[in-house]
Amino acid sequence: MPYVDIDIEIYEFIRSCSKSEIKELIEELIENDHLPKDVINTKGDVKKEMSRKTNSELVFAQKLDKLKEKYFSLSQEEELSLNNIFNKYI
């Protein structure tokens, strides 16, 4: 793929995007871990208001999301440890 260098201000780029292009941009940012997954609602639309979470809460939620993807990689001991935590708080 050829490399193209374009000098454009980010606000100019965003202002030129349609709503569907903005949504696509947000989905790409989520996919590449630049935004939390909860910026999109259950219908797939961008939420108008975000909950006011601290940075540590956001990082914690992102770690949990990544952990969900590793279920089959967990040892029995790790799974047991997680179950103990779940049983304590859930």
KABEL-V805583 format. One record per residue. N is the residue number from 1. BURIAL is 1 if it has 16 or more other ideal C-beta (glycine too) atoms within 10 Angstrom, else 0. D_CENTER is the distance of its C-alpha to the mean C-alpha in whole Angstrom. Layout:
n=<N/N>
burial=<BURIAL/BURIAL>
d_center=<D_CENTER/D_CENTER>
This chain:
n=<1/2/3/4/5/6/7/8/9/10/11/12/13/14/15/16/17/18/19/20/21/22/23/24/25/26/27/28/29/30/31/32/33/34/35/36/37/38/39/40/41/42/43/44/45/46/47/48/49/50/51/52/53/54/55/56/57/58/59/60/61/62/63/64/65/66/67/68/69/70/71/72/73/74/75/76/77/78/79/80/81/82/83/84/85/86/87/88/89/90>
burial=<0/0/0/0/0/0/0/0/0/0/0/0/0/0/0/0/0/0/0/0/0/0/0/0/0/0/1/0/0/0/0/0/0/0/1/1/0/0/0/1/0/0/0/0/0/0/0/0/0/0/0/0/0/0/0/0/0/0/0/0/0/0/0/0/0/0/0/0/0/0/0/0/0/0/0/0/0/0/0/0/0/0/0/0/0/0/0/0/0/0>
d_center=<27/29/27/28/28/27/28/26/25/21/22/25/22/20/23/24/21/22/19/18/18/16/14/14/13/9/9/9/8/4/6/8/5/7/5/3/3/7/8/9/12/14/16/13/14/12/13/16/16/13/14/15/14/15/13/14/13/9/10/12/9/7/10/11/8/10/13/13/13/16/18/21/21/22/26/28/28/24/24/27/25/22/24/26/24/23/26/27/24/23>
